[in-house]
Amino acid sequence: MPTTLTPAGYVERIADQEIAEALESAPVVVIEGAKACGKTWSGRNHACSEASFEQDEQARTQARLLPRQFLDGPEPRLIDEWQIVPEVWNSIRHMADEERRDGRFILTGTARPTDDGIRHSGAGRIMRIRLRPMSFFESGISTGDVSLTSLVNGEACSADRPEIGVPEVAQELCRGGWPEHLGLPPVQAQRRLRSYLNEIAQVDVSQVSYRGRRRDAQKVGRLLVSLARNTATTASLAKLASDTAASSETHTAQDQRTAAASLEDLASLFVVEDVPAWAANLRSQARLQQTPKRHLVDPSLAAAALRAGPERLLGDLKTLGFLFESLVLRDLRIYAQASEAAVWHFRDSHGNEIDAIVDWGDGRWIAVEVKLGSMDAIDEAADTLNRVCQKVDYDLTGPPARKVVITASGYAYDRPDGVAVVPLTALTA
């Protein structure tokens, strides 16, 4: 087998195992995720040849005129930012049909194509894998002493206190899980991220909008700030539309439609990743709330949009708490994906809520509350977990495999009431 193109200094990602397994069971593997989250390097880690559309006009021209010739090369062949020349999709699909073997192509993309025919014509031929910014474990911040798998399997929870504390967690939150930001001072990372957000508002959203409709960059920018301000909340579309409309305007139904369309565009760019509501069955008469919790793909984007560096966040623990919850949700999604679990949130009409539900879909699920770490806050979170979980109909869902409080720092341990306490700095898949 030809040598892969693994870049020097490549840091292994949790998704690498998923990519390797997908290449053994499908002709085409698509790695999707936000710009700069590391898709190209992860693709190269498994590819034996590559071609990129982003910087190479000649490659784009060749792909349009001579697609078969362009796609020829040692396999797996990486086609980077394939959605720039979406016509190449049909050629890849036909080649996969004509000579059916696994592991032929790796496609990376920072946006879903707007053509539904292209997007949905790969049934039986492709596997899609979501790559997110790096988790604490991938970045070397978490010791990995406690795994999500061990928690759901009921194993004892124990780990020494990591050296990193809340101030350092605030710095890492502002830096974000972007591979290019490893080791970068938070102030420089935030400056880059504000430019990143500006590029999304000015250029990227209009490129992926339905039928190429140009979006108002100022309104998209205000929407991003509103999403940052409402991180880890169930802010309604009306609330986001009100924030997005100019201050002199009274927001209308059209503003809500515009905000909804822009949210779809941001989701297509993998920048917005809301946490959906868990459809549990309740013993009580309360109704389940279906509004998703608002999250950007990495909380560093929210910090950048709010111009909130580590010092400011440490002086505003309420905001830091919301952004820390978003940080935990980012990592939980990465760890859960490794074992084909999904992450949800729970909230009913009586105000009972649980920050995260990790559900394996086979009757096993974990209930998670997120706290920065004081003992009183941990006690409160444990009480919430024990009280709210009792409202779920275990005859239909089964009891939770574990109740977990995730903190910013401290020891990992099992409480006498059965709740596990785990710092994010000790967690892995």
TILUMTOR-750044 format. One record per residue: x, y, z of N, C-alpha, C in turn. Coordinates in steps of 0.05 Angstrom, whole numbers, plus 5000, padded with zeros to 4 digits. Layout:
REM residues N
XYZXYZXYZ
...
***
This chain:
REM residues 429
501749765000500050005000501850255000
501150454983502850694982502850845009
504950995014505251145039503151365040
502051405064500051625067501551895069
499952105067501052385065501052515093
501152365114501052475141502952705145
501952945152503753175154505553145179
507953255177509753265199508453415222
508653305246507553435269504553395273
503353205257500453155259499753055287
497653165298496653085325494252905320
494352655330492252465326489552575336
487452525321484852605328483152355336
481252395353479552175361478052065337
477352235318475852145294477651985275
480251975279481951815261481151525260
480451415283479551135283476951095267
475151285269472651285254473151305224
475051475217475751505188476951255177
478751135192480050885183477950665180
476150635198474050435196472150485173
471550745168469850815146471050745119
473750785116475150725092475150425086
474650265106474549975102471749875095
469850055095467149965090465550135070
466850335058465450505038467450605018
466550644992468350744972469151034977
467351194988467851484992467251555021
469151705033468851805060468952115058
466952245069466752535069467252635097
469352795101469952915127468953205126
466953255143465653515143466253665169
466253925168466754085193467354375186
467454535207467954815204470754865192
470955095179473555175168475655185191
478055085185480355095203480254895227
478354705226478254515248480154275244
481454265221483454055217482753835197
480753885180479753675161481953595141
483353785130485353725109487553545121
488553615144490753455156489753175163
487353165173486252905180485752735155
484952865133484652725108487352625098
489352795099492052715091493152485107
492352475132493352255150492451985140
490451975123489451715112489651695082
490451915068490551915039493251855028
493351745004495851684990496451874967
494452044959494852254940492752464945
493152704934491252914940491053124918
488853264917488453494900486653684915
487253944913485754144928484554354909
482054434915480754634898481054914910
481654944935481555204948483455404936
485955324932488055514923488755474894
487855254881488855174855486755204833
486955424818485055474796485355264774
487855184769488254974749486954714756
486954644781485654394790482654424786
481554654792478654694788477954664758
479554774741479054754712479254464702
481354334711481754054702479453874712
478553924737476353764747473853794732
473354034721470954084705471153974677
473553994665473953904638474653604635
476353504653477353234651477153104679
474653064688474352964716475652694721
475452504701476552244706479652254709
480852414692483752444694484552584720
482952774728483552914753483352734777
481452544777481052374800482852134801
484452094780486251864779488751914796
489451724813491751744830491651534851
493951494865493951294887491651334907
490451114915488151134932488851044961
487451154980485251354979486351624968
484751744951485452004939483852214953
485252414964483952634979483252854959
480652934959479753164944478953374965
480553584968480253774989478454004980
476454074997474454274992472954214966
471953974964470653874940468254034932
466854154952464354294946464754544928
467254634925467854864908467254794879
467754544872467054444845465154204849
462554264855460754044861460253844838
460953934813460553754791462253494793
464353514809466153274812464653054826
462553124841461152914856460052684839
458852764816457752554799459852374787
462152484781464352324770465352124791
465552214816466352044838464351824842
461851894841459651704845459751484824
460051574798460151384776462551194778
464851314786467251144789466950944811
465651024833465150844855463250614847
461350674829459450474819460850284800
462550384782463750224761465850024773
467350114792469349944804469049964834
467249784844466449804872468549684890
470049854904471849774925471949994946
472549914969472550104992475050274992
474850505005477150675010478350804985
476650884966477651014942478151314945
476151454956476351744958475751844986
477252064993476652215017476052495008
473652595015472852865008472753035034
473753275033473553455056471953695047
470353805065468854045058468054205082
468054475078467354655100464454755097
463054655077460254735073458754505059
456254475067454554285053453754415027
453754265004452954384979449954444980
449154664966446354744966444654564948
445854414931444354244913443553984927
440953954934440153714949440553464933
440453474906440953244890443753134893
445653314896448453234901448753124929
447453274948447853194976446652924982
444552844969443152604976443552374956
445352404937445652194917447851994923
448751994948451051814955450151574972
447651524973446651294990448051044982
449150895002450450644996453350674987
454250914981456950954970458751114989
457551285006459151465022458551435052
460551505068460151535097461151815104
459451945120460152225129461152215157
463252365162464452385189464752675196
463752745220463853025229466453065245
467953265237470353345252469853615264
470453635289470153885304472853995313
473054235323475554325335476454135357
478954135364480053935381478953955409
478453715421477653695449479953745467
479353775493481553805512483453565512
482453325508484253095507486053105482
484853175459486453185435488553405436
487953625450489853845453491953795474
491753575489493653515510493053645537
490653765540489853905564488753705584
487153515574485953315592487853075595
487952975619489652735624488452485613
485752485608484452245598484152025618
484352085644484151885665481351755667
479351905658476551805660475351815632
474351585623473151585596470151575597
468851685576465951675574465051385573
466551215560465850935558465850805586
467850865602467950745629465650845646
464851095642462551195658459951055651
459451015625456950885617457050585625
459450475627459650195635459650155665
459350375680459150355709461650305724
463950365712466550315725467050535746
468750475765469350665786470650915774
470051145786470951395775473051505795
475551545786477551645804479851765787
480752005796483052125783484052345801
486752385801487952595817487252865805
487553075822487053345813489053425791
488153505767490053595747491253865756
493553935745494854175752493354425743
491854395721490454625709487954695726
487554955730485255055745483355225728
481455355741479455515727480755735710
482755885721483956095704485155985678
486455755680487655635656485455525637
483355425648481055335631479955565616
479655805629478656045615480556115592
483156095596485056155575484655955551
484455695558484055505536481455535522
479355615537476755665524476955895504
478456105511478756325492480456265469
482456085473484155995451482655815432
481055635442479355455426480955215417
479455025405480654775397481654765368
482354995358483255015330486254925328
486854735311489654635310491754855306
491155055290493055265285493555445310
491755425330492055595353493455455376
494355205373495755075395498255235403
498355305428500655455438500455755433
498355845419498156125413497056275437
498056515444496956665466493956725461
492256705481489356755477488757015463
490157225468489557485456490057475426
492057325417492457295388490357115376
489756905390487656715380484956865377
484357035396481757185395481757375371
484057495366484257685343483757535317
484857295315484457135291481557045289
480356975311477556885311475657105304
476157355312474457575303474657615273
476957575262477257585233475757355220
475857125232474456885223471456935221
470357055243467457115244466757325223
468457525219467957725200467857615171
469657425166469757295139467157135135
466256995156463756845154461457035147
461257265161459057445157459257585130
461657655121462057815097461857645072
462857395073463257235049461856965050
462556805070461856525070458856475070
457356625086454456575088453156615061
453856825047452656875021453356655001
455656535003456456324985454856074988
453856025012452255775016449255825018
448456085017445556145020443956024996
441455975001439755844981439656014956
440255884933440256014907442056264906
444156254922446156464921445156734931
443056744946441957004956443957124975
444657374970446657514987445457595013
446757525035445857595061447057865070
445558005087446458265098448658195118
451158275112453358205129453058315158
451958555160451658675186449658515203
447458425190445458265205446557995213
448157875195449457615202451357655225
452857875225454657935247453157975273
450858115272449258145297448057875306
447357705287446357445294448457285308
450957295299453157155312453557255340
453357515344453657625371451357535389
448957525378446657435393446957145401
447956975382448356695389450456675411
452556845409454556835430453456915457
451757125457450557225482448557015493
447356865476445356665485446456375484
449156345485450356085485449255915509
448655665503447755475524445055545535
443455705520440755755528438855665507
436255655513434255585493432955835481
434656035474433656285463431956225438
429656355437427756305415428656445389
427556355367428056485342427256785343
424956835357424057115359426157285374
427457175395429457315409431857375391
432757175376435057205358434357415336
431957405326431157595305431057875316
430157905341430058165353432858285356
434758115364437558205367438758265339
437858125319439058155292438058405278
435558475282434458715269435958955279
436159165262437459415270435959535293
437359685310436159785335433859965330
433660095306431460275300429060125290
429359865285427159715274425559565295
423159505290421559315306421559055290
422458845302422858605286420158485278
420058385254417658295241417857995235
415757885223415757605214417957575193
418357775177420557755157423257735170
423657885191426157865206426557585217
424457455226424657185236425456995214
424157035191424856865168427756905159
428657155160431457205152433357085173
432757115198434456995219434456685216
432156565211432056275208433756185184
433556335162435156265138438156295144
438856505158441756545164442756325183
441056245202441756015219442355765203
440655715184441055485166443655505151
444255745142446855785128449155735147
449055835171451255795190451455505198
449255365199449355075203450654925180
450055025155451254905132454354945131
455255155144458055205147459255065171
457654925186458454785210459354965232
458555215231459255415252457355405275
454855365269452755335290452155035293
452054945319451354675324449654665349
447054705346445254705368444954425380
444354405405443854155419440854105419
439853895405436953845405435953745431
433253765434431953675459431553375458
431953255481431652965484428652895486
427852695470425052615470424552395489
424952445515424452245536421552225542
420752015556418051995566417952065595
415952225603415852325631413752185647
414252155673412252065691410352285699
411352535698409752765707407952855684
406253055690404553175669405853405654
408353455661409753675647410253595617
410353795601410853755572413853795567
414853635549417653675541417953915523
419954075528420554305511422354215488
421654305464423154215440425154425429
425354655442427254855432430054765436
431754775416434554695420436154895437
438354795448440154985462442155095441
442655345443444255485423447255455429
448755365409451655335412453055395386
455255535387457155545365458955305367
460255235345461754985344464054975364
465055215372467155225392466655475408
466755465435466055695451468055925448
470355875437472256095431471056295412
469256205394467956385375466056575390
464656455410462856625426464456835442
466656745454468356935469469357155451
470157085426471157285407468957475399
466557375394464357545386463657745408
463857655433463257825456465657995465
467957955452470458085459471058045489
470757795497471157715525473557545528
475857655536478257495541478157365568
480257215575480257065600479857235624
481057475626480857645649477957735652
476757815631473957905632472057685640
472557445630470857215637471157145666
473557155677473957095705472657295723
472157535712470657735727467757725723
466857545706463957515700463357215699
463157095723462956805725460356695713
458256865711455856765699456256715669
457556905655458156855627460156635623
462156625640464156405639462756135642
460756125660459255875664457855785640
456555965625455155885601457155795579
459355945577461355865557462755605564
463155555590464255305599462455075593
459855115596457954905588458154845558
458455055542458855015513461354855507
463554915523466054775520465654475526
464254415548463754135555462053995533
460054135523458454015502460053955477
461954135470463754085447465253815451
466453785475468053545480466253305483
463953325495462153095497461352995470
460853175451460153095424462352935411
464853035415467152895403467452615415
467252595441467652345455465252155449
462852265448460452095443460551985415
461352145396461452055368463151805364
465351785380467151565378465851295384
463651305400462151055406459351065396
458851235375456251255362454051325380
454651495400452551605417451851885408
449651985417448752255410448352425435
448552685432448352875455445853045452
444353065474441853215474441753385500
439653545502439153675528436253615536
435653655561432953585572431853825586
429353895579427954115593424954065590
423454095613420554075611419154335617
416554335615415054585618414954685647
415854525666415954605694418654715701
420454745682423054855687425154655696
424454395697426454195703428254155679
430854155684432654125661435253985669
436453855649439053725652440753835629
443253915635444854045614445453865590
445953615594446553435572445653155578
444653025558444052735558445752605536
447452415544448952265524447451995521
446451935497444651705493445951525471
446351275479447551085460445450945443
442851005448440750895431440150605435
441350475455440850195461439850155490
438750365501437850355528439750475549
442250535540444250655558444350955554
444251095576444451385574445651505599
446951725596448251865619447052145621
446452235645445452505650447752675661
448152905650450453075656449553355665
450553445687450353725694453153855693
453354105686455954245683456154465703
458354465719458854675738461854745738
462455005743465255075744466854935766
465454875789466954715808466854755837
465454955848465354985877463754755889
464354685914462954455927459954495929
459154745935456254805936454954755909
456354845888455254815861455054515853
457054365861457054075856454653935871
454254015896452053905911449353975898
449154225889446654305876446254145850
448354105834448153965809447353675814
448553545834447953265841444953245849
444053435866441253435874439353455849
440153635830438553665806438453405790
440653275787440753025772438952815785
439252785811437652575825434652645824
433952895826431152975826429852955798
431253065778430053085751430052805738
432052645742432052385730429652215739
428752255763426452105773423852175757
423852395743421552465727421352325700
423552185693423652035668422351765673
420751665654419451405656421451185649
422551065670424650855666423450605653
420850565655419650335641420050345611
420350585601420650625572423550685564
425050825581427750905574429850745588
429150615611431150495628432350715645
433450645668434750845686437350945673
438351175682440951265671443151085680
445051025662447350865669449151005688
449151275687450751435705449651715706
449951845729449452135732452152255737
452752475722455452585723455352885725
456952995743457453285744460253335732
460353485711462953555698463753835708
466153855718467154105729469554195713
470554435720472854555706475454445717
475554365743478054265755477354095779
479353995792478953835816479353545812
478753385832478953095831476552975816
476952725806474752565796474152355818
471552325824470852145846467852075844
467051855858464251785860463251875887
460952015887459752115911458051885924
457551905950455851695963453151665951
452051875938449351855926449451745898
451751645889451951515863452651705840
452851965845453552155824456552165821
457552145797460452175791461152465786
463352555797464352825792466952795775
467052925752469252895734470153165723
472553255727473453495714473853455684
473253655668473553635639476453575633
478253665651481153625647482053345652
480253165658480952875662479252705643
477552815626475652665610476652605582
475952365572476452295544474252115534
474552005510472451835498472351565512
***
